[in-house]
Amino acid sequence: MIALREAQKNHESLRENNLSTVAKARVIANGQLYSEARFEKEIIQIKARERKRKMFRKIRWNLYKPPTMTGLAKVDVPASENEEPYPIGPDPKIWKGSWH
C-alpha cells in the first residue's frame, strides 16, 4: 500500500521516465540514428496516439456501455427552421415544440 501511494505521488516523473525510455527504444528499433530532434518528435507522436486512444475509448464507453447500463442511442434536438445551436437557435431547456 505504501509503494502504491509513493508511485501515485511521483506519477508524473515516473510517466516521463517511461515515456523517454519507450521513445528511445522506438527510435532505435526503427533503425534511425538517435538524435534529440527525432527523440522529441517520437515523444510527441506517442502522446498524440495516447490522446486519440483515450478519446475513442470515451466514445465507445458512451455508445456501448456494459449490459447493466444503457448507452447513448440518440440525441433529440428541437425541430425548428433555425438549425443553429442554442445561442442562435432555440433553447432546448425551454423548447415546447416537436423534436427530431
Secondary structure, 3 states (H helix, E strand, C coil): CHHHHHHHHCHHHHHHHHHHHHHHHHHHHCCCCCCHHHHHHHHHHHHHHHHHHHHHHHHHHHHCCCCCCCCCCCCCCECCCCCCCCCCCCCCCCCCCCEC
